[in-house]
Amino acid sequence: MRLVVAGATGMVGRYVVECAAGAGHTVVPLSRRTGQDVGTGAGLAAAMAGADAVIDVSNVTTAATKAAVAFFTGATGHLLAAEQAAGVRHHVALSIVGIDGQTSGYYVGKIAQERLLEASPAPWTLLRATQFHEFVPQMVGRTSVGPVVMIPAMRTSTVAAAEVAQRLVQLAGEEPQGRARDLGGPGEDDLADLVRRWLTATGTRKKVLRVPVPGSFGRLMRSGALIAGADADHGRQTFAEWLARQH
């Protein structure tokens, strides 16, 4: 199978490329360095030639609603147009568990992406996953102020990004199914506790402040809505097992 991977140099994308290549697929990674830009559509037509499926894990780092919506709708629109012109039979996209009903921020961009897919005549599959184990050190980097890390109060069920990648590659080889079963982690934790464990394991001396975020977004994080439901699939690697492999 010939697989095009959008977001191939990102956290999940790198695992997707590795997993797909290991399974014997021909992988076409999209990157600005090799002349493709999902934001503008540049280079996509040539990259799609002969492709059987596209796995889209492209991403943007922003909390601004307009920026998130603009990126995800733009990238998805450009990919779908190039796929349709090339006759690609399957578009697989990654989204996030529990984002329904959000009205501001990054999640609104993901909702807009999902709606664009749902309205498209293209054959597609959408996988929603929970936050990754790798989300923990990302949060430390984003929320550290000197010796303090300000972590939002959040119930979470983190999953290994590598396992998400494996599921995406598996789905790409199957028939398009629309919304696939959600994928969550093997357990439930408080995000601040995971951060403390990561800091201890890495010998990083910082104080963790657990901060309840105001508004609907904060309530969403504290409610457990971002944890996959009972009917979801669950990854096998625990946070502790992932953490032990980081050294």
PENOR-V831684 format. One record per pair of residues at least 6 apart in sequence whose C-alpha atoms are under 8 Angstrom apart, sorted by the first residue. I is the first residue (numbers start at 0). J is the second residue. If there is no record, write none. Layout:
i;j
I;J
I;J
//
This chain:
i;j
0;24
0;25
0;50
0;51
0;52
0;172
1;24
1;25
1;26
1;27
1;49
1;50
1;51
1;52
2;19
2;24
2;25
2;26
2;27
2;50
2;51
2;52
2;53
2;54
3;26
3;27
3;28
3;29
3;46
3;47
3;50
3;52
3;53
3;54
4;12
4;15
4;16
4;26
4;27
4;28
4;29
4;53
4;54
4;55
4;56
5;12
5;28
5;29
5;30
5;37
5;53
5;54
5;55
5;56
5;57
6;12
6;28
6;29
6;30
6;55
6;56
6;57
6;58
7;13
7;15
7;16
7;28
7;29
7;30
7;56
7;57
8;28
8;30
9;56
9;57
9;58
10;160
11;56
11;160
11;161
11;163
11;164
12;56
12;57
12;164
14;160
14;161
14;164
14;165
15;161
15;164
15;165
15;167
15;168
16;26
16;28
18;164
18;165
18;168
19;25
19;26
19;168
20;26
27;46
29;35
29;36
29;46
30;36
34;41
34;42
35;41
35;42
35;43
35;46
36;42
36;43
37;43
37;73
37;74
37;75
37;77
37;78
38;70
38;73
38;74
38;77
39;73
39;74
39;77
40;74
40;77
40;78
43;77
43;78
43;81
44;81
44;82
44;84
44;85
47;81
47;82
47;85
47;87
48;85
49;85
49;87
50;85
50;87
51;87
51;88
51;89
52;87
52;88
52;89
52;90
52;91
52;171
52;172
53;87
53;89
53;90
53;91
53;171
54;90
54;91
54;92
54;167
54;168
54;171
55;90
55;91
55;92
55;93
56;92
56;93
57;74
58;71
59;67
59;70
61;67
61;104
61;105
62;104
62;105
63;103
63;104
63;105
64;103
64;104
64;105
64;107
64;108
65;108
66;108
67;104
67;105
67;106
67;107
67;108
67;109
68;105
68;107
68;108
68;109
68;111
68;112
69;108
70;108
71;108
71;109
71;111
71;112
72;108
72;111
72;112
72;115
75;112
75;115
75;116
76;115
79;90
79;121
82;88
83;121
88;121
88;122
89;121
89;122
89;123
89;124
89;171
89;174
89;175
90;121
90;122
90;123
90;124
90;171
90;175
91;123
91;124
91;125
91;126
91;167
91;170
91;171
92;123
92;124
92;125
92;126
92;167
93;125
93;126
93;127
93;128
93;167
94;109
94;113
94;125
94;126
94;127
94;128
95;109
95;126
95;127
95;128
95;129
95;130
95;225
96;127
96;128
96;129
96;181
96;224
96;225
96;226
96;227
97;224
97;225
97;226
97;227
98;106
98;107
98;110
98;225
99;110
101;107
101;215
101;216
113;125
116;123
117;177
122;175
122;177
123;175
123;176
123;177
124;170
124;175
124;176
124;177
124;178
124;179
125;177
125;178
125;179
126;167
126;178
126;179
126;180
126;181
126;182
127;179
127;180
127;181
127;182
128;158
128;163
128;181
128;182
128;183
128;227
129;155
129;156
129;157
129;158
129;182
129;183
129;184
129;225
129;226
129;227
130;155
130;156
130;157
130;158
131;157
131;158
131;159
131;160
132;157
132;158
132;159
132;160
132;238
132;241
133;159
133;160
135;190
135;193
135;194
135;197
136;194
136;197
138;150
139;148
139;150
139;194
142;148
142;149
142;150
143;149
146;204
146;205
146;206
147;205
147;206
147;207
147;208
148;205
148;206
148;207
148;208
149;207
149;208
149;209
149;210
150;190
150;191
150;207
150;208
150;209
150;210
151;190
151;191
151;209
151;210
151;211
151;212
151;217
152;189
152;190
152;191
152;209
152;210
152;211
152;212
152;217
152;220
152;221
153;189
153;190
153;191
153;217
153;220
153;221
153;222
153;223
154;187
154;188
154;189
154;190
154;220
154;221
154;222
154;223
154;225
154;226
155;187
155;188
155;189
155;190
155;220
155;223
155;225
155;226
156;183
156;184
156;185
156;186
156;187
156;188
156;225
156;226
156;227
157;183
157;184
157;185
157;186
157;187
157;238
158;183
158;184
158;185
158;233
158;234
158;236
158;237
158;238
159;184
159;234
159;236
159;237
159;238
159;241
162;234
163;182
180;230
180;231
180;232
181;227
181;228
181;230
181;231
181;232
182;227
182;231
182;232
182;233
182;234
183;226
183;227
183;231
183;232
183;233
183;234
184;227
184;233
184;234
184;235
184;236
184;237
185;233
185;234
185;235
185;236
185;237
186;237
187;226
191;207
191;208
191;209
194;207
195;207
197;242
198;204
198;205
200;242
211;217
211;221
212;218
219;225
//
